[in-house]
Amino acid sequence: MRQGLAALPAVAPSILYGQRTGAPDGTLRLTIETEGPARIEVRGAGQQMFQPENALVDHTAKKIPDRKDDYYWGHFTSAGTAVLGLPAGQYTVIVEKGLEFERLETSVNLNADRTLRLAPKRWANMAAQGWWSGDLHVHRPPADAKTLLAAEDLNLAVFFTIGNNRDYWRCKEIPADPVKRLDSTHVATLLNAEDERGGGAWMMHNLRMPVDMSAAKRWYPQGRAFVNEAKAQGGWFECEKPIWWEAPVMAVLEPMDSLGVLHNHYNQYGKRARLPRPAQA
């Protein structure tokens, strides 16, 4: 899950994907306690990153090799206590819990088993003032929604479970209410579709039934066909980002309900100004 609400300086390009660590012989145990769900990074020498075995991670990381220079790919989400088996050495540990909690960073010289207690403190509560935080573009398993929303302190998250080559709901019963309410201020919607092909990415939120896009080719049919189907069942139409080649065309053909401006080319580690190219289609 990426939040595009803050951009920091670019990071070093030599990062390795998070290495899964248990506590085998010859290693030391590093325990990180965060008093509830949080996002964690453990960085070692040479920009290596480490994750506990069976950690909650974004499994799309290795499918996008040109993005391996992002610290994002090495992070993991903890439910409150994370245990890693690591060789002795110097490590940097970072704990985050969304943008309304302080970001904690500390260095540890691990020469014996250690327990770190890093619990971010809230410095703002925008929901209490009527402003909700949200991520309208989440590609993570619905089963992880509760932990992810708590770790990122997201009031609203839109989970995309339907795509051009996948349908999470195939062979599953469609829920009568595809909205998962974790509490009064943390909500996840689970029946949403994304049509991402040559000309753009069209997001269809708040569906009642899946939209079948499995037969679509790279350029045909134009995305409006699926958007119309989604709107017919009360869906919300969002253009994922304004830099898509067909975005101006779609804006004329099918009025958008919303447009992603601070989209997934931005995150807390910097920005990625890579444009799709029709010539490469």
PEUR-V283913 format. One record per residue. N is the residue number from 1. SS is DSSP state (2 for helix, 1 for strand, 0 for the rest). Layout:
# PEUR-V283913
N_SS + N_SS
This chain:
# PEUR-V283913
1_0 + 2_0 + 3_0 + 4_0 + 5_0 + 6_0 + 7_0 + 8_0 + 9_0 + 10_0 + 11_0 + 12_0 + 13_0 + 14_0 + 15_0 + 16_0 + 17_0 + 18_0 + 19_1 + 20_1 + 21_1 + 22_0 + 23_0 + 24_0 + 25_0 + 26_0 + 27_0 + 28_1 + 29_1 + 30_1 + 31_1 + 32_1 + 33_1 + 34_0 + 35_0 + 36_0 + 37_0 + 38_1 + 39_1 + 40_1 + 41_1 + 42_1 + 43_1 + 44_0 + 45_2 + 46_2 + 47_2 + 48_0 + 49_1 + 50_1 + 51_1 + 52_1 + 53_0 + 54_0 + 55_0 + 56_1 + 57_0 + 58_0 + 59_0 + 60_0 + 61_2 + 62_2 + 63_2 + 64_0 + 65_2 + 66_2 + 67_2 + 68_0 + 69_0 + 70_0 + 71_2 + 72_2 + 73_2 + 74_2 + 75_0 + 76_1 + 77_1 + 78_1 + 79_0 + 80_0 + 81_1 + 82_1 + 83_1 + 84_1 + 85_1 + 86_1 + 87_0 + 88_0 + 89_1 + 90_1 + 91_1 + 92_1 + 93_1 + 94_1 + 95_1 + 96_1 + 97_0 + 98_0 + 99_0 + 100_0 + 101_1 + 102_0 + 103_0 + 104_1 + 105_1 + 106_1 + 107_1 + 108_1 + 109_1 + 110_1 + 111_0 + 112_0 + 113_0 + 114_1 + 115_1 + 116_1 + 117_1 + 118_0 + 119_0 + 120_0 + 121_0 + 122_1 + 123_0 + 124_0 + 125_0 + 126_0 + 127_2 + 128_2 + 129_2 + 130_0 + 131_0 + 132_0 + 133_0 + 134_1 + 135_1 + 136_1 + 137_1 + 138_1 + 139_0 + 140_0 + 141_0 + 142_2 + 143_2 + 144_2 + 145_2 + 146_2 + 147_2 + 148_2 + 149_2 + 150_2 + 151_2 + 152_2 + 153_0 + 154_0 + 155_0 + 156_1 + 157_1 + 158_1 + 159_1 + 160_1 + 161_1 + 162_1 + 163_0 + 164_0 + 165_0 + 166_0 + 167_1 + 168_0 + 169_0 + 170_0 + 171_0 + 172_0 + 173_0 + 174_0 + 175_0 + 176_0 + 177_0 + 178_0 + 179_1 + 180_1 + 181_1 + 182_1 + 183_1 + 184_0 + 185_0 + 186_1 + 187_1 + 188_1 + 189_1 + 190_1 + 191_1 + 192_1 + 193_1 + 194_1 + 195_1 + 196_1 + 197_0 + 198_0 + 199_0 + 200_0 + 201_1 + 202_1 + 203_1 + 204_1 + 205_1 + 206_0 + 207_0 + 208_0 + 209_0 + 210_0 + 211_0 + 212_0 + 213_0 + 214_0 + 215_0 + 216_0 + 217_0 + 218_0 + 219_0 + 220_0 + 221_0 + 222_0 + 223_0 + 224_2 + 225_2 + 226_2 + 227_2 + 228_2 + 229_2 + 230_2 + 231_2 + 232_2 + 233_0 + 234_0 + 235_0 + 236_1 + 237_1 + 238_1 + 239_1 + 240_0 + 241_0 + 242_0 + 243_0 + 244_0 + 245_0 + 246_0 + 247_2 + 248_2 + 249_2 + 250_2 + 251_2 + 252_2 + 253_2 + 254_0 + 255_0 + 256_0 + 257_0 + 258_1 + 259_1 + 260_0 + 261_0 + 262_0 + 263_0 + 264_0 + 265_0 + 266_1 + 267_1 + 268_0 + 269_0 + 270_1 + 271_1 + 272_0 + 273_0 + 274_0 + 275_0 + 276_0 + 277_0 + 278_2 + 279_2 + 280_2 + 281_0
